[in-house]
Amino acid sequence: MKKEIKIVAISDTHSSIELIYELIEKKVEGDIFIHAGDFTRYGRDRHFLAFFKCLEELKFTHKIVIAGNH
């Protein structure tokens, strides 16, 4: 019996969270969401807070975030 796993992976959004909001608006759901690095441009607090607020709204069982480059 084969079970499918839905994975969505993005990277290099550089404080531009419109793509993540697009996933939320389209009601994209899945098992694993991966943001593979570079989610802020300059590492400012407001960019971290906006990113993680947005991340909370995603409907994925697991969320993996790589903070550094790539």
C-alpha positions as CSV (number, residue, x, y, z in Angstrom):
1,M,0.0,0.0,0.0
2,K,1.6,3.3,-1.1
3,K,0.8,6.5,0.7
4,E,1.4,9.8,-1.0
5,I,3.2,12.6,0.8
6,K,2.7,16.2,-0.4
7,I,5.8,18.4,0.0
8,V,6.0,22.1,-1.0
9,A,9.5,23.6,-1.0
10,I,10.5,27.2,-1.7
11,S,13.5,29.3,-0.9
12,D,15.1,32.7,-1.3
13,T,12.0,34.8,-0.7
14,H,14.2,37.6,0.9
15,S,11.5,39.2,3.0
16,S,8.9,39.0,0.2
17,I,6.2,36.8,1.7
18,E,3.7,37.2,-1.1
19,L,4.4,33.7,-2.3
20,I,3.5,32.2,1.1
21,Y,0.4,34.3,1.3
22,E,-0.5,33.0,-2.2
23,L,-0.3,29.5,-0.8
24,I,-2.6,30.4,2.1
25,E,-5.1,32.1,-0.2
26,K,-5.2,29.1,-2.6
27,K,-5.7,26.9,0.5
28,V,-2.6,24.8,-0.4
29,E,-2.2,22.1,2.2
30,G,0.2,19.2,2.6
31,D,2.4,17.1,4.8
32,I,5.7,19.0,4.7
33,F,6.5,22.6,3.9
34,I,10.1,23.5,3.5
35,H,11.6,27.0,3.2
36,A,15.2,26.2,2.2
37,G,17.0,29.4,3.3
38,D,17.1,33.1,2.8
39,F,13.7,34.1,4.1
40,T,14.8,37.6,5.0
41,R,16.9,40.1,3.1
42,Y,18.7,41.8,6.0
43,G,17.6,39.8,9.1
44,R,15.5,42.6,10.6
45,D,13.2,41.7,13.5
46,R,10.0,42.8,11.6
47,H,10.9,40.5,8.7
48,F,11.3,37.5,11.0
49,L,8.0,38.3,12.8
50,A,6.1,38.7,9.5
51,F,7.6,35.5,8.1
52,F,6.7,33.4,11.1
53,K,3.2,34.9,11.4
54,C,2.7,33.9,7.8
55,L,4.1,30.5,8.5
56,E,1.6,29.9,11.3
57,E,-1.2,30.2,8.8
58,L,0.0,27.5,6.5
59,K,-1.9,24.2,6.7
60,F,1.0,21.8,6.7
61,T,1.6,19.0,9.2
62,H,5.3,19.8,9.4
63,K,7.2,23.0,8.6
64,I,10.9,23.0,8.1
65,V,12.8,26.3,7.9
66,I,16.5,26.7,7.1
67,A,17.5,30.1,8.3
68,G,20.8,30.5,6.6
69,N,21.9,30.7,3.0
70,H,20.4,28.0,0.8
